[in-house]
Amino acid sequence: MFSATEALSRLAPKLDQLTREVLFDDVWRRGALSPRERSLITLAAVLGQARPHALAFHLRRGLDNGLSAEELGELLTHLAFYIGWPSATAALEQLDAVLADQAR
C-alpha cells in the first residue's frame, strides 16, 4: 500500500523535515487555535481543494485531536453544500473506513 509518509521521507527528506518540524511541531502547536480547531479547518481545506489523498490522515488526526465521529459526520454534512455532494459522500466513505480501522 502507498504511504505518503514513507515516500516523503525517502524521496524528499527536506520536505519531510519541514513537514515534521515546521508544520506539525510549530504551526500545529501554536496557542491561538486548539489542535481540534486546526483539524476542523484543515479538513475543510483538504475537502475544498479536492485532496482525497490527504483526507484519511486528517480524519484520523481529527479523531486524535478530540473530534467525534458525530462531529466529523456533521462537518461533512455542512460541507456538502460548499464542496458538493460527491465530495462529501466520498469523504463519508473514507470516514467510515477510518472508524472501522480504529475499531479493530
C-alpha positions as CSV (number, residue, x, y, z in Angstrom):
1,M,0.0,0.0,0.0
2,F,1.2,3.5,-0.8
3,S,2.3,5.5,2.2
4,A,2.8,9.2,1.6
5,T,4.8,9.5,4.8
6,E,7.2,6.8,3.7
7,A,7.5,8.3,0.2
8,L,8.1,11.8,1.7
9,S,11.0,10.7,3.9
10,R,12.5,8.6,1.1
11,L,12.1,10.9,-1.9
12,A,12.1,14.3,-0.4
13,P,13.8,14.3,3.0
14,K,13.9,18.1,3.3
15,L,10.2,18.3,2.7
16,D,9.7,15.6,5.3
17,Q,11.8,17.5,7.8
18,L,9.9,20.8,7.1
19,T,6.6,19.0,7.4
20,R,7.5,17.5,10.8
21,E,9.4,20.4,12.3
22,V,7.7,23.5,10.9
23,L,4.1,22.3,10.1
24,F,3.4,19.8,12.9
25,D,5.9,20.8,15.6
26,D,5.4,24.6,15.2
27,V,2.3,25.7,13.3
28,W,0.0,23.0,14.7
29,R,1.1,23.7,18.3
30,R,0.6,27.5,18.2
31,G,-1.7,28.5,21.0
32,A,-4.2,30.7,19.2
33,L,-6.1,27.7,17.9
34,S,-6.5,24.3,19.5
35,P,-5.5,21.2,17.7
36,R,-9.2,20.3,17.5
37,E,-10.0,23.6,15.7
38,R,-7.0,23.2,13.4
39,S,-8.3,19.8,12.5
40,L,-11.7,21.2,11.5
41,I,-10.0,23.9,9.4
42,T,-7.6,21.5,7.8
43,L,-10.4,19.0,6.9
44,A,-12.5,21.8,5.3
45,A,-9.4,22.9,3.3
46,V,-8.5,19.4,2.2
47,L,-12.0,18.7,1.1
48,G,-12.5,22.1,-0.5
49,Q,-9.3,21.6,-2.6
50,A,-10.3,18.0,-3.5
51,R,-7.2,16.4,-1.9
52,P,-8.6,12.9,-1.2
53,H,-5.1,11.5,-0.7
54,A,-4.7,13.6,2.5
55,L,-8.2,13.0,3.8
56,A,-7.8,9.7,5.7
57,F,-4.7,11.1,7.5
58,H,-6.5,14.2,8.6
59,L,-9.7,12.3,9.6
60,R,-7.5,10.2,11.9
61,R,-5.7,13.3,13.2
62,G,-9.1,14.9,13.8
63,L,-10.2,12.0,15.9
64,D,-6.9,12.1,17.8
65,N,-7.5,15.8,18.4
66,G,-10.8,15.2,20.1
67,L,-13.3,15.3,17.2
68,S,-16.0,12.7,17.5
69,A,-17.4,10.6,14.6
70,E,-20.6,12.5,15.0
71,E,-18.8,15.9,14.7
72,L,-17.0,14.7,11.6
73,G,-20.2,13.5,10.1
74,E,-21.7,16.9,10.8
75,L,-18.7,18.6,9.3
76,L,-19.1,16.6,6.1
77,T,-22.9,17.3,6.0
78,H,-22.3,21.0,6.3
79,L,-19.5,21.0,3.7
80,A,-21.7,19.1,1.2
81,F,-23.3,22.4,0.5
82,Y,-20.0,24.1,-0.2
83,I,-17.8,21.3,-1.7
84,G,-20.5,19.3,-3.4
85,W,-22.4,16.1,-2.7
86,P,-20.0,13.7,-4.4
87,S,-17.0,15.0,-2.4
88,A,-18.9,14.9,0.8
89,T,-20.2,11.3,0.3
90,A,-16.8,10.1,-0.8
91,A,-15.4,11.6,2.4
92,L,-18.1,9.8,4.4
93,E,-16.9,6.6,2.9
94,Q,-13.3,7.4,4.0
95,L,-14.5,8.3,7.4
96,D,-16.4,5.0,7.7
97,A,-13.2,3.2,6.7
98,V,-11.1,5.1,9.2
99,L,-13.6,4.4,12.0
100,A,-13.7,0.7,11.1
101,D,-9.9,0.6,11.1
102,Q,-9.8,2.2,14.6
103,A,-12.4,-0.2,15.9
104,R,-10.1,-3.2,15.1
